[in-house]
Amino acid sequence: MPPLTNMLISASAGTGKTYQLSLRFLGLLALNHGNHPERLIAITFTRKAAGEFKDRILTDLAAGATDGAGAERLKEQLWAVIKGTPGEPGIWPGAPEAWKAENLHRERFRHLLHILVQNLARLNLCTIDSLFAQIASASTFELGVSGFSMIDPTAEKLARREALLSLYRECSADRERRQNFEDAFLSGADSDAEAADAEDSMMRRLNTYHELFLDEPDAGTWGNPATLGFTPEELVPPVPLEQFDTLLHTLACRAQEAPAPEGKNGAKSKEMFLRFLNGFSRYARLGRVRFRTDGGSAWNITMEEAREKFRDFWSPPLEELIQSWLRMEVLQALRRTRATHGLLRLFEGNYSSLVRSKGRFLFHDVTRMLGDGAITPELKRDLQYRMYCRYDHWMLDEFQDTSQSQWRVIKPFLEDLTESKAGNEGSIFVVGDVKQSVYQWRGGDPELFRSVSTQLELEERGMSTSYRSVQPVLDLVNDICDYARTAPECEPAALEQWGEYPEHRSAPHLEGKPGAAQIWQTPKAETSTANDLVCQAAADILDRTGALRRGLETAILVSTKNQALAIKTWLADHGIPAEVCDDVPVGVDSPLGKNLLYFFRWLLMPGDPFTTGLLTHSPLRPLAAPERPEGMDWQGWRLLLERDGYAAVMEEVERRLALGGTVLTEFHRDRLAVWKTEAEQVDEKGISLDEWIRHMEDLTRREDPAGGIVRIMTIHKSKGLGFDIVILPQIGRDAPFADGRHLTHFVKKNREGEIEGIVLAPSKHVYTNVPQLETLYREWRARQQFDGFCKLYVALTRAKRATYVILPYKEDKGETVADSMWKIVRSAARASGKDAEETLPESGAECLYSCGHPEWYGEFTETVRERIVEEMPEWPMQQPVIRERISPSGPAAPENAVHGGKHAAEVESAAFGSAVHAVFERITRWNEEGKPEWALHPATEAERTVAACMEVPSIRELFTPPETACIMKEQRIEAIDGNSWISGVIDRLILHEGSARIVDFKTDHADSAEQLKERHSEQLNAYARIVSRITGIPPERIACIIVSTHLKETIRV
């Protein structure tokens, strides 16, 4: 083989990295005449990407082997890769034209395709984790392990919980250890915005520290002042702790006796200074410094601000006191860090005995073992025989996400190729994009991508022409992502790491294609939440573009899974089909799965009344009723479990459900199969009933939703994907990229990326006033800001035809530092001068930025989807049928009402209706003698309307039911009614002595009661049928009543 070019490509989003990789692979295959295809190795980070890569190679080669036109097209593509083009070096720049004619033709492509198909199982198109697992399984002797297998994530989580419980028990017996445990894993949990509960927060913090411990187990690195840059003298407090209170009291007395500074604010300034001193008063006793305002709320004043604000009172003794406090806090942080290392050593011992000592490993474990000097020249030589191949040509995708530990494993193989370059024995091809470095939290080091070309002597090339997005989408990217211009106040290190931004242009074949990019901002929330308005704006965009009716792939991208679930819930409540693309909890995501959990909890705790009650009211209750043909008592089920195992129990459950006449839908049959499969697997391991329940609660499976719905996913999950329409709504608070709430520790690294020191983070007052810690804080802040830059870039580059950004209302306070998504996007929109006078109908959102053709979607034909196949009907039920979905307000509106443009009066009417419902919801039981304050002095139109309604006896009677009545407000229902899926909310449901009343509040204008009955009778009658089925109350004892706030009367339906 001739001398080949080793190359690094820096490829921006949508520029065709997979295309380049696949052609490189085929070019190398052609150069080698199809010999030894297993010696070509292509590595990526996900199984999906590896699968797409393999599909692309086979598809391209099949096209070249099928007909003359395909062969001619593939020939020119491969020749451009092999020979190169002006400005773009090829694999073999010296290739002669005669070689092209001799080797790139249809017959040769058929030959290469035949070879690939024959060797498909031997092709090395894999993830980096699977490659390392192969190497490790062939190197157990060198790694010092007796056996090797990859542990199931659920089993690993259970082992981690058990190891943590063992650690907690050990710490509980010793007061100092117990305090250390709380300091390490529980302190600050209340401010952790993502924590669902204390256990969740503790586990996530433990996982973070444990990963750090495995990367750097040396105790001399944890809490060592020398490695963090402190000298002994710098940590000696000028004022010892035992004298702290005395000096503070003296300073407070002096300030109290001193005259107030001249000027109108002098007395106020003196009062504020005394309050500032009082913030230190608890330190000697509780170790806390809290500054409070006059009203008692937190006062976020920095030391620099205090020095300036109270310069008239500042003195050398006060400075000594503050320096003493800072140094004592640093000493405490160092002590906590060393104690945490000791706890982690104990935890690792417990965890390793449960997992690693039994030959079970995670991919991270494998990477560390291999990267810890295991890849010796002798092992590399032996692996060729043990793995029956050698790797001559390396293709590395998404290299910016490679970690230092992964690089230590790969580097020895690549260095061999560079050293043997004169012998023409192989080649290296690296592809990545620093701008898409969104996996730094997982260890990805973008600086590796910058340095690898120097380390391996690679030729560099850049790609910024997009083959995915039309130009209006890229114009928005260009307007926002040149962060040196749009976010100049961010940390210089973050801007330097981002580098010079290359202007993005669309490929020639996309020129002239219409598209759009818009930024919308919702109005200030009055009668609904900011999140509701953002979701409504997304719904407005979906309705305006007709995305689902036109068959356009649509994605909503958010930062966290919780945000994705919040949007999905809102859209589902408003009749818009949407699914979250993520790991699905297949054990408990169905009614069947949840009821099986009740069943097994009953087997575990038959005496628990809550568990027994759940089972008694579930569809599985006949299984626990011995008097029923399909039933068996607790002793019988428990004996079956202990004698034959979980799989036998699941088989018996399935048999007895069929015996009782239960017919499962296809969806529930799939979930039952999941439970049966897992039962068979755990029977081989032998786990406790409690562990089995936890296992099924934690079990997840990746499931991608079908077409025709809105896909909701995190920005991380969207990487590498493209969609016709992308909507980017901001849900929740506008947190800065460097959000101090998530700062738990500092890591000091040297230039080679090796860890030198670790310290748990003290309070912000401390780390911003101690030079050594401030340096580490600014490094952390720069990394977080760079990560935010990358996430925003990835989000903005997913769309093919249109991007819509939705921002919630936020008062403009003249902030100059653009250090969050909202601030950067808004400042870029202002600076662009591309605003438009346009408002979305329902949400009232205003357009801050518009680029391209707003009605670009007109070229796509709308299709009417009369019926939707639902996959999750009520369970159990008859055989599945095709059903229409009916929204909460009844049947869908006429076409002209939906698409004819909703004017401002309708928007106002909808907002008023929501406000009236909210006031009615405040009333559980009405007391005429003790009316609430809002009814006596109504402040809003909605309160005045409801107060007037409560003066009507027939309306008031609905709010004065007997004391024994059960009252439910805003009762959500999802059920099958005939051939329709009803999805709605009952405003007020009253159950009493075998009867029910369904009350529906209506604010719409009507000339008569008959008009309202005609509009809403179908919806309310459907609600009545569903309530009857759920409660067992006969239909004739269920009353449906409309409360018309316009007519001020009740109407029986």
N, C-alpha and C positions, 0 to 999 in steps of 0.2 A: 504494500500500500504506500502511496506517495506521502511526503511530509504534509501534515494536516494543521489547520489553524485552530489554536485554542482560543475560545472567545467568551466574553461576558457581554450580555445584552441588558441594558437598563430599559425596560419596556413599560411605558405608562399604561394606564387602564384601557382595555379595549383595543390594544394595538396588535393583538394576534400572537401572544406568547405560545399558546397551544399549537397554532399553525406553524410557527417557527420550529418548535420542538419536534413535531411530527415530520416535517420535511427534513430536518437534520437527521432524524432516525432513518428515514428512507434513503437519504443521500449516502449515509454511512453504509447502509445495507447494500446499496448499489455499488459503491466503491469496493466493497469486499466481496462482490459477486454472490451475495447471499450466504456466504460461509459463516458459520458460527454466530447466528443471530443472538444467542444467549450471552455473548460477550458485550453486547450493547446494553447498558443499564440506564434507565430513566427513572429519576426519583422525584416524587412530589410529596405533598403533605396530607392529602386526603385520598381515601379509596375512590371517592367520586371522580376526582381529578385524574387518578390513575386509569380508571375505567374509560373516561372520556378520551384520554390520550390513546389508549389501545384502539378504541372505536374509530378515532380519526385516522390512525395509521392504516387500518384495514379498509376503511371506506375509501380513502384516497388511492390506495393501491388497487382496490377492486375497480374503481372508476377508470384507472389507467389500463387495466387489463381487459375491460369490457368491450370498448370500441375505439376506433381510430381517433375520434375527437377527444375522448378522455385521455388517451395515451399521449396525444400531442400536448394537451394542457399540462399533464403531469410532467412530461419531459421538460417543458420550459420552466416550470416551477422548480424542479430539482436542479436544473442547470444553473438557475440563478443562485441557488443555495450552494452548489458545489463550486462553480466558477467565481461567483460573486458579481456584484454590480458596482457602478461608480460610487465610491464612498462607502460601500458595504463589502467588507472582505468575505470571501467564500471559504468553504472547508478546504478546497484545493485550488488556490488561485491560478496555479500553473496548468490546469487541466486543458488538454488540446481539444479542438473541435472534433477530431477523429474519434476521440473517446466518447463524446456525446452521441455521435451517430451509431457507434458500435454497441453502446450499453444502455441507452435510454430509448427504448421502443416497446411496443405492445407485448411482444413475445417475452422480452426480458421481465417486464412487469408481471406477466402471468407466472413466470418461473419464480420470481421473488414472492408472489402471493402464495404459491404452492408451498414454498419453504416455510413461510410464516405460519400458515395453517397447520402444517405438520409439527411445528415446534411451538405451538401456541402456549402449551403448559410450561415451557421452559423459558419463555420471554421474561426478561427482568424489567417489567414496567410496574413499579411498586411504590408503596409509601416508604418513607424513611424508617418508620417504626417497624414495618414488616421486614425490611432488610436487616435491621439490627437484631430482630428476633431470630432470623435465620442464622446470622453469624454467631449469636450467643448459644443457640442450641447445638451448634457444631463446635463450641469451644468451652464446654462445661468443665473440662479438666483444668484449663488455664484460668478459668474464672473461679475455681474452687467451690463449685456447687455440685451436689450429687445428682440432682434432677433439675428439669427445667420445664415450666409451663407458664402460660399467661393467665393471670387470675381474672376471674369475672369481676367487673366493676362493682356489682351489687355485693358480692362476697367480700370484696376488699373494703367496701364501706362498712359492712358489719364488723369486720375485723378491726377497723379503725375505731369504731364505737366501743368495742370491747376493750381495746387497748387503752382508750381514754378513760373508761370506767375503772379499769385497774389502777391507772395513774391517780385518779381522783381518790380512790380508796386509800392508796398509799399516803397521799397528801393529807387526807382527813385526820390521820392519827397524829400529825405533828402540826402545831400551830403555825410555825414559821413557813413550813412547806405549803400549808393551806393558803396562807397569805400570798406566797409566791405564785401559786396556781391562779388565784383570783387576779393578781396584778398582770399576769401574762395573758390569760385567756378571756377574762371577763371584764376588765376595766375598759371603759369606753364603749361597751356594747350598747348602751342606751342611745348613743348618738350614731350608731351604725344604721344608715338609712336602708340598707338592703336586708337587714336581719329580720326574719319573720319571728324569731323568738330567741331566747338566750342560748339554747342548744345550737341553733343554726349559726348564730354569731360566733360561738365558741369553736364549733367545728371548722368554720372557714378560717378563723385566726390560727387555729392549730395547724391546719393544712398549710397555710402560708409559712409559718415558722418551721414546720417539719421539713418542707421542701428546702428552705434555707439551711437547715441543719444538715440535711443530706448533701447539699452542695459544699458546705463548709463546716465539717464536724469538729474542727480544732477549737478547743476551749480557749486557746490564747487569742482567738480572733473576736470572741464575744465579750463585749463590755471591757475591752482592754484599752485604757486611756492612751497608752503609748502608740498603739496602732491607729488610733483615731486622731492623733496629732496633739494631745495634751501633754504638757510637762507637769511634774508634780507640783510646782509652785502655782500653776494656773488653777489648780483645784483646791487650794487651801482657802477656806472662807475667811475673810478679814474679821468677821464677827462670828464667833462660835454659836451654835444653835442655842446653848443654854443662856446666852446673853442677848439673843435676838429680841425677845419680848421687852427686855429692859430698855434697849436702845430705841425700839419703836415707840414705847411709851414716852420716853424723853423727847423724841422728835415731835410727837403729837402735842405734848404740853407746850413746847416752844412755839409751834405753829398756832396753837389756840391763843397763846398770850400775845403773839406778834400782831401788830396792827394790820388791817386789811390793806392791800395795795390801793393807790389812788385810782379814781375813775368810777364810773357807774357800775361796772361789773366786778369791782374789787372784792366786795363782801361775798358775792357768788363764787368768785374764783377761790377764795379762802375756804369756803364751805366744800367746794369740789375737791380741793387738795386734802382736807381732812378725811373725806370719804375715800380718796385714793389711798391714804395711809391705812385706813381701816381695812382695806382689802388684804393687808398683810397680817392682820391681827390674829387670824386663826392658824397661821402657818406653824407656829411652834407646837400647837396642840394636834392639829388634824393634817398638817402637811399640804394645805390647799391655800391658794391665793385666788380670791374672787372679788372682782371689782363690780360694784353695784351703783345704779343711778339712784336718784332721790326716790323714785317709785319702786325700787327694789329689783328692777330688771337688770339683766347682765349688761355690763358696760365694757365694750370691746375697745379699750384704749391701749395703745402700744407704748412701750417705754420711750420711744422717740417722741411720740405725741405728748406724753406726760412731761418729759424734760422741757419741751417747748411751752406747753400750756402753763406749767407751774414753775417757770424759771425764776420768779420772784421768791419762791420758797425753797428752791433746790439748794442743797448744801453737800459738802464732802461726806459728812456722816451718813446722809441719806443714800448717797452713791455707794458707800461701803455696805450699807444694809442691803441694797438691791443686788450688788455683786455677790454678797454672801448667799443671798437667796438663790441666785442663778447657779452658783457653784455647788450648793447643797443639792439642788435639783439635778444637776449633771451627775453628781456622785450617786444619787438615788437611781437615776436612769441606768447608770453603769452597773450598779448592784442588781437591779431588776433583770438586766440583760444576762448577767452571769447566772443568776438563779434560773432564768428561763432556759438557758442552755442545759443546766442540770436536769430540769424537768423533761426536756426533749430527749436527753440521753436515756432517762428511765422509760419514756414513752416508746422510743425506738427499740429498746430491749423487749418491751411487751409486744409491740407490733411485729417485730422481726420473728419472734418465736411463733407467732400465729400465722405468718405469711412466708417470709423469705426462707426461714429454716426448713420449710416444707417444700421448697423448690417452686414456689409460686411468686411471680413477679409482675409488676406493672411495666409498661414501656419505659417510663422514666428510670426505673431501677436498671433495666437493661442498658440504657444509654450511659448511665453513670458507671456501671461495671466495665463496659467496653472502653469508655473514655478515660478510665483511671490507669492508663499505661498498659492495658491488656493487648493492644494491637502491636505486637512486636514483629520484626522482620520474619522470624521463624513462623509465627502464627499466620501471617499473611501468605507465606509460601504453602503452609499446610492446608489452608482453607481452600486452595485451588482443588485439592484432592477430596477434601471432606465435603465440599459443596458441589463438586463435579463441574466447576467452571471457573473462569477468571474474568475479571471485568477490565476490558481494554478501552472502552469508550463510555465516558460518564456524561450524562445530561442531567443537570440539577435545576429543578423548577422552584419558583417562589423562594429563592435563596435568602431573601431578606428576613424570612421567618426562622432561619437556622439559629440554634443556640450554640453557645461556646462548647458545651459538653457534646453536642452532636458533631460539631466541627472537629473536635479532638478525635472522634472515631473515623470520620471520612478523610481527614487531611492526610494520614499516612498513605492511603491508597492513591490519592491524587498526586502527592509529591513523587511517588514512584514513576508516574507517567511523565511529569515534567523533567525528571532526571533522565528518563530514557527517551526523550524527545528526538534525539539524534537518530535513534534506532527506529523511529516511525512506528512505535508499537501501540499507540493509542491517541486519544484526544479528550479534551475537556470542553464542555459547553455549559455555561452558567447563565440563568435567566432570573431576573427579579426586578423589583421596583421599591426603592426606599420609601416612596410616598404611600405605599400600601402596607406598611409595617404595623399591622393591627394586633399582632400576637406577641408583643413585648412582655405582656403579663405572663406569658407561658415560657419566657426565656429567650424569645427571638431577639437577635442582636443585629440591627441594621448596619452597625459599623463594620460587621464582618463582610457585608456585601461591598462596602466601600474599599475594604483592604484586600479582598481576595484576589483582585486582578494583579496587585503588586506581589502578593505572596506566591501566586502560581504563574506569573508572567502571561496574563491573558490580554488579548486585544479587546478594546472596549468599543461599544457601539450603542447609540441611543435610539429609541423609537417613541415618537409622540403622535403619530398619525392614527386616529381611531377608526377602526372598522366596525365599531359597535354603535356609536352615538352620532346623531345628526348635529349640525353646527350650533343651533340654538342651545342645546343641552351643554355643549362644550363651552359656549360663551359664558354660561353661568359658572361653570367650573373655573374658567379663566378669570372671571370677575371676583371670585371668592378665594381661590386657593393659592394666589400669589401672596402668601402670608407676610412677606417682608413689607408689602404695601397695605394689606388689610388688617394685620395684627402686629404693628411695629413695636408695641409696648410689651409684647411677650418676651420671655427670657432670651437673651442673645444666643445662648447655646441651643435653644430649640429652633430658632430661625436658621442658625448655621447648619444644624443637622438636616433641616428641610432642604436647604441648598437653593440654587437658582432654579426658579420654576420655568419649565419649558412650555410655551404656549401650545395648547392642544388644537389640532385641526382635524376635521373629518376627512375620511378617504374620498377619492374622486367619485366613486360610485354612489356616495351618500350626498354629494353636492346637489342642492336644489330640492332635496326631500324636505317636506314641511315638518316642523316640530315646534315645541314650545318649552320655555322654562319660565316659571313664575314663582314669586314669593308673596305669600298672603299673611296678613296679620289680623287675628280676630279682635273684635271690640272688647271693651272692658266687661267682665261678667257681672250681670246684675241679678238675673233670676235663675241662672244656672252656673255650673262651675266652669273654670277656664278649660279644663280637660274636655268637658262636654262640648264646648264651642269649637275646640280644635278638631274633635271627632266629627262634629257636624260639618265643618269646613271640608274635611276629607270626603264625607258623604256628598256634599255639594259638587265636588270635583268629579267624583265617580258618576254622579247623575248627569252633569254637564257634558262630560266626554262620552258618556254611554259606554264606558270601558268594558263592562261585562256583556252588554248587548252586542257590542261590535267584535267580541272575541279577542280583545286586547289583553295580553299578559300584564297583570297589574300587581305591584308589590308595595306594601307599606313597611318602611324600615324604621326601627327604633333602636334605642341604646340597650335596653334590658328586656328580659323575658317578661317581667311583671308589667312593663309598659305594653308589650305585645298582647298579653292576656287582657289588659284593660280595654284596649282598642277592639279586640275581637269581641268581647262581651258587649260593648256599646253597639257595634255594627250588627251583631246577632239580634240584639234587642230591637233594632230598627229595621229588621228584615233584609239585611244585606249579607249575602253568603260570604263568609271569611273563615280562614283557618290559620292557626299559628304553625309555621314550619319549624319544628324542633323535635327533640326527643319526646316521644309520647309515653306517658305512664300506662302502658298497655295492661298492667295488672288491675288498675282501678279506674280506668277512663270510661267504663261502661257501667250501666246499672247492674249487670250481672256480676262484674268484678267487685263492685262495692258490696253487693249482697253476699258474695262468697267470703269477703273479709269478715262480715258480721258472723257468718257461719263458723269460720275457723276461730274467731275470738270467743264464740260461745263454747267451742270445744276446749279452748284454753281456760276460760273462766266461767263455768256454768253458773256460779253463784253470784256473779255480778249482775245486778238488776238492770243496769243501763245496757250492757251487752245483750242480755236476754230480751230486753224490750225492743232493741233494734231488730233482732232476728224475728221476733214475734210479729212485727209490723212490716216485714219484708216479704217479697214473693217466694222466698225459700222457706217460709214458716212450715209448710207441710212436711218438709224433710225432717223436722224435729218433732213431729206429732206422731207418736206410735200408733194412734188409733186410725190414722190414714193409711191407705194401701202403700203410698210412696214414702211413708214416714218410718223413723227408727229413733229410739230413745238415745240419750247422751251416752250411756254405757256402751250401746251397740256401735255407735260411730267411733267412740274413743278406742274400743277394742280393735276395730278394723284398722284404725290408724296405727296403733302400736304393733299390731301383728303383721300387717301387709304394707304399710307405708302410705305416703301421700298420693301416689299415682292410683292406688287401689281406691282411696277415698274419692278421688276425682272421677274415676270410672263409675263408681256407685252413684255419685251425685248425678252424672249424666243419665245413667239408666233410670234412676227414680224420677228425674224430671220428665223423661219421655213417658214413664208409666203414669204420671199424673196428667198427661195430655199437654204439657208445655211445648210449644213450637218456637224454636229460636230463629231469629233472623240470621242472615249470612254474617252480619257484623258480630253478633253475639256468638255464633258458632266459631268464628275466628278467635275471639277472646277466650272462649272455653278451651280451644285447642292450645292457646298460649299457656293457660293454667295447667293443662295436662302435661305439656312438654316440660315445663319447669318442674312439675312434681316428679316426673321420671328422673330428671337430672339431680334433684336434691336427694332423692332416695339413694343415689349412689354415694353421696357424701355423708348422709346421716346428720341432719340438723334438727334443732329443737323446734317445737311448735311456734314459740315466740320468734325465733329466727326466720321461720317460714313465712310468718305474717309480715315481718319487716322486709323480707326479700321481695314479696309480691307488691308491697307498697312502693318499693324503690325501683322496681323493674321498669325499664324504659326501652323503647324501640324507635328508630328513626322512621317516620312515615311522612312522605310528601303528599300533599293534598292533590286531588284531581283538578282538571282544568275547569274554567268557568266560575272560579271564585277568586276573591282577593286573598293574596298570600301575605301573611304578616310574619316578619322575621327580624332578628337583630341584625345590625350592620355587619357583625362578624360573620354570621351565617350567609350573608349575601355575597361575600367576597368570591369573585370568579364567575358570578351569575350576571345575566342581563335580562331586562324586562322592557316591554313597550312603554309602560307608564310606571314611574316611581313617585310615591308620595312620602314626604319626610315630615311627619308631624312632631312637634315637641310636646311631650307629655311630662308633666311634673315640673319641678323647679328648674330654673336655668342655672345649673351648677357650673362653676368654672372647671376647665379641663383639669387643673391641679386642685382638686377638692380636698382640703385638709382633713375632712371627716374620715377619709379612708387612709390617712397616713398612720402607720403603726410602727415603722422602724426605718432606720437609715442604714445603707450599705455603702462602705467606702471601697472603691476599686482602684487598681493601678491602671496604667496605660494599656496593659495586655488584657484587661477585663477580669483579672483575678481579684478575689475578695481579700481585702486587707483588714477591714474592721466592720463590726456590726454593733448597733446600739438601738434599743427601743426608744421610740420618740417620746420626749417629755412634752410639756404643754407648749403651745405656740409662743407664749411669752418668753419661754426659755430658748427654744431653738432659733428664734429670730434675733436673740441678743447675745448669743455665744458664737464667736466667729467660726470655730471649727464646725459647729452644728449648722450654722447658717449656710456655710459652703455646701454641706451635704443637702440641706433643704433646697437650695437653689438648683442643685443638680437633679434632685427628685422632681422639683417643679418643672424644670426644663423637659425631663423625660415625659411627664404627664401631659404637658402642652404639646409636645411632638406627637404623642400618641393621639391626642385630640385632633391635631391637624390631619393625621392619617385617616382616622375614622370618618371625619367630615369629607375628606377627598373620596374615600371608597364609597360613601353614601351617595355623593353627587355624581359619580361616574357609572352608576348601574343602569341608567335609563337609555333606551334606544331612541325613543321619539319624544318623550316629555318628562320633565321633572317639576314637581310641585312641592315647595317648601311651605309649611304652615307654622307660624309663630304665634304664641299666645300674646295677649295684650300685656304690656309692661310699661309702667310710667317711665318716661325718659328723664333720667336724673343727671344728664350731662356727663355720663361716665366716659372716660377716654380710653380705658384699657379694654381692648377687645380680647378677652381671654376665655370665652365660652362660645358655644355654637350660636346662641341667639345674638350675642353682641357682634360676632364676626359677620354673620349673615346680614344682620340689619345694617351695620356700618357699610358693608360692601354694596348693599342695595341702594343706600342713600348716595354713595359716591358714584354709582354708575349712571345716575340720571335717567334710568329706564322705567320710572314709575308709570302707572296707568290709572286713570280714573274709572275704576271698576269695583263692584261689590258682589260677593257671593250671596245668593238669595236667602237661604235659611239661616246661615251663621252670621251674616253681616260682615264677613271678613273683607278687608280692603287690600287691594293689590299694591304692593310696594315695589315690585319689579316685574317686568314682562318683556320677554325676548322671543322672537320668532312669530309664528302664526298661531294666534289663540285658538282657531278652529281647525287645527291641523288634522283632527280626527275625521273630518268630513269625507275623506277618501275611503274610509272603511264602512262597509254596509252593515246596518243594524239587522239583527235577527231576533225574532220573537221566540222566546223559550217558554212554551205554554206550560210545561211540566218539569219538575225537578225531582230527581230520584233522591230521596233522603236515606242516609245510611244508619241513622241512629234513632229509630222510632221508639215509642214507649215499649217497655219490656215487662213481662212476656206478652205476646200478642199473636194474632193470626199470621199467616204467610205474608211477607212483605209485598206491598203494592206501590204503584207509582202515585205520588201525591202532590197536590199543589201546596205551597206554603202561604198561609194567610197571616198578614202582619197584625200587630197589636190593635190597630184601629179597624180591623175588618178587612174586607176585600180590597184589592189594589185599586187605586184611583184610575179614572179614565186616562187614556194615553195623552189626550191634549192637556189634561191637568198636570200630568207628570212632566211633560217636555215643553209646555208652552211658556214657561217662565213664570216664577212665583213672584208677585209684586210685594212691595214693602208692607202693605196692609196685612197680607197673610203671615209675614214674619212676625209682625207685632201681635197678631191674633194668637199665633202658636206660643209666643213668649208669655202672653197673658194667661193662656190655658195652663201652662206649666206652673205659673205662680199661684193660680187658684187651687190646683191640685195640691201644691205644697202646703197651703193654708189648711185645706180640709184634712190633710194628713196629720196636722198637729192635734186634731180632736180625736180622742179615744171615746170618752163619754162626756156629754154636755151637761153642765150644771148651770141652770138658769139663774140660780141665786149667787153663784160665784163665777161670773163670766171672766175669762182671761183678759189680761190687759189689752191685748191687740184688738179684742172685740169691743171693749169699752172705748178705746181710742185708736181706731184703725189708722195706720200711717200710709198704707198703699192702696191702690185701686183694688187689688186682689183681696186684701183684708176687708175693705168696705163691701165688696161683693159678697163674700162669705158671711160677714156679719149680718147683711140684709137677708140672706137666705135663711139664717138661723132664726129669724123672726117668723118664718112660715111654719106653722104647727106640723104639717105633714113632713117637712124636711127635718125639723128638729126631732121628730119622733124617731127617725132613723139613727140618731145619735144618743138616744136614751134607752137602749135595750135593757133587759133584765140583767141583774148582777151576775147571774150564772151563764150568760151568753158568752161565746168565744168570738172575739173581734179580731179580724185580720185586715191590715191596711197594706195597700200596694202589693197584693199577693201575686207573685210571678207564676205563670203556668206555661207548660210546654206539654202538649199531648196530641194524640191522634183523635180526630173527630170524623168518623166516616172515611172519606177519601182525602181529607185535608189535615195538614199539620197546623194546629193552632198554637201561635206563639204570642202571648199577651200578658197584660197585667189587670187584675181585678182591683178596682179602686178601693172597695170596702166589701168585705165578706163577713156576714154575721151568721153564726151557727148556734142554734138553741133548740133543745128538746126535739130532735129529729126533723128540724126544718132549717131552711137556709134562705138568706136574702142577699142577692148580688146587687150592689149599689154602684152605679156608674155616673161620674160627674161629667156633664157636658156644658161647655162654654160657647158652642157654636150658635150662630144666629138662626132662629127658626120662627116662622109665622104661627105655627100651631104645634100642639103635642103630637098630632098624627104625623106631621112632617119628621119629627125626631124619631118616632117609632119606626117609620119606614126606613130611615137612614141606618139605625143601629140595632134593629131587632135581630138580624141574622147573627151579628157578633155576640150579643147577649144570650141568645138561645144556645149558641155553641158553648159559651161559658157554662150555662146551666147543665148541659149534657155532661160536660167534663166534671163539674162539681158533683153531679149525681154518681158518676162512675167512681170517683175518688172516695167519697164519703159514704156511699150506699144509701143516701137519702133519695126517696122516690122523686121523680121529676115534678109531680104535681104538688110537692111540698117545698119547691124552690121558687122563690119570687124574684123576678128581675125588675129593677127599678132604676129609671133615669132621673137624676136630679138636674134640672135645667136651670142654670144660673141666669139665663136670659129671660125665661118665662117665669122664674121664681115659683116653680111647682114641681111635684113629683109625678112621674109618668110610669105606669105599670106596663110592662111589655108582655 
